Amino acid sequence: MSDRFEKLMNGADGGLALLQVLAENSFDSVLITDASAEGKIIYANEAFEKLTGHDSSSVIGKTPRILQGPGTDDKVIARLSNAMKSGEKFEGKAINYKKDGTPFIMYWRVLPIEVAKKVIAWVAIQREGSVI
Ligand SMILES: Cc1cc2nc3c(=O)[nH]c(=O)nc-3n(C[C@H](O)[C@H](O)[C@H](O)COP(=O)(O)O)c2cc1C
């Protein structure tokens, strides 16, 4: 990102304001978890509600495993777990389930948010995929 952009965002909590505008208006689902071992959801945007049928307020404190079910590929989830253990980003596809049980292909990226070399949260960008 450009120096001018970083300078502007660092002043007056610009970074948080920008994050809010981006996440709340994103066409893609945005899900943020804490960095605890369970990975509890601390934020879900409106696009997440539309995609999954879950109210964002109802998923706070739960884990994204609520989206998984019998068709979810364990290998993809194991790959995600390994990436997270090494503090690395992940990208993949797996069958997930909406609140009403409808299966769909979730295509998603998970990225660590690092502050002072410590992962403080994980952010996922998610959308419905067409092929698996
Ligand atoms: C930010 C974030 C978003 C996630 N989103 C999804 C998701 O959309 N679908 C999914 O099946 N798993 C998702 N997961 C993975 C699960 O939360 C969990 O990390 C994964 O199942 C591995 O843990 P386990 O081995 O204890 O099940 C996400 C994880 C993180 C950290």
The ligand as an SDF file (V2000), in Angstrom:
LIG
                    3D

 31 33  0  0  0  0  0  0  0  0999 V2000
  -11.4380  -17.1670   10.0300 C   0  0  0  0  0  0  0  0  0  0  0  0
  -11.8470  -18.6140    9.8010 C   0  0  0  0  0  0  0  0  0  0  0  0
  -12.8860  -18.8910    8.9290 C   0  0  0  0  0  0  0  0  0  0  0  0
  -13.2750  -20.2030    8.7090 C   0  0  0  0  0  0  0  0  0  0  0  0
  -14.2870  -20.4330    7.8440 N   0  0  0  0  0  0  0  0  0  0  0  0
  -14.6540  -21.6950    7.5790 C   0  0  0  0  0  0  0  0  0  0  0  0
  -15.6630  -21.9640    6.6300 C   0  0  0  0  0  0  0  0  0  0  0  0
  -16.2240  -21.0750    5.9990 O   0  0  0  0  0  0  0  0  0  0  0  0
  -16.0050  -23.2430    6.4160 N   0  0  0  0  0  0  0  0  0  0  0  0
  -15.3910  -24.2780    7.0570 C   0  0  0  0  0  0  0  0  0  0  0  0
  -15.7380  -25.4150    6.7860 O   0  0  0  0  0  0  0  0  0  0  0  0
  -14.4250  -24.0590    7.9600 N   0  0  0  0  0  0  0  0  0  0  0  0
  -14.0440  -22.7990    8.2340 C   0  0  0  0  0  0  0  0  0  0  0  0
  -13.0520  -22.5730    9.1510 N   0  0  0  0  0  0  0  0  0  0  0  0
  -12.3990  -23.7360    9.7830 C   0  0  0  0  0  0  0  0  0  0  0  0
  -12.8970  -24.1360   11.1590 C   0  0  0  0  0  0  0  0  0  0  0  0
  -13.2290  -23.0710   11.9600 O   0  0  0  0  0  0  0  0  0  0  0  0
  -11.7830  -24.8990   11.8910 C   0  0  0  0  0  0  0  0  0  0  0  0
  -10.6450  -24.0790   12.0260 O   0  0  0  0  0  0  0  0  0  0  0  0
  -11.3820  -26.1080   11.1710 C   0  0  0  0  0  0  0  0  0  0  0  0
  -12.4860  -26.9350   11.1060 O   0  0  0  0  0  0  0  0  0  0  0  0
  -10.1830  -26.8130   11.8510 C   0  0  0  0  0  0  0  0  0  0  0  0
  -10.4280  -27.0930   13.1750 O   0  0  0  0  0  0  0  0  0  0  0  0
  -10.8110  -28.5980   13.6280 P   0  0  0  0  0  0  0  0  0  0  0  0
   -9.7140  -29.4540   13.1330 O   0  0  0  0  0  0  0  0  0  0  0  0
  -10.8490  -28.4890   15.1430 O   0  0  0  0  0  0  0  0  0  0  0  0
  -12.1530  -28.8660   13.0200 O   0  0  0  0  0  0  0  0  0  0  0  0
  -12.6220  -21.2710    9.3840 C   0  0  0  0  0  0  0  0  0  0  0  0
  -11.5870  -20.9810   10.2690 C   0  0  0  0  0  0  0  0  0  0  0  0
  -11.1870  -19.6760   10.4660 C   0  0  0  0  0  0  0  0  0  0  0  0
  -10.0580  -19.3870   11.4150 C   0  0  0  0  0  0  0  0  0  0  0  0
  1  2  1  0
  2  3  1  0
  2 30  2  0
  3  4  2  0
  4  5  1  0
  4 28  1  0
  5  6  2  0
  6  7  1  0
  6 13  1  0
  7  8  2  0
  7  9  1  0
  9 10  1  0
 10 11  2  0
 10 12  1  0
 12 13  2  0
 13 14  1  0
 14 15  1  0
 14 28  1  0
 15 16  1  0
 16 17  1  0
 16 18  1  0
 18 19  1  0
 18 20  1  0
 20 21  1  0
 20 22  1  0
 22 23  1  0
 23 24  1  0
 24 25  2  0
 24 26  1  0
 24 27  1  0
 28 29  2  0
 29 30  1  0
 30 31  1  0
M  END
$$$$
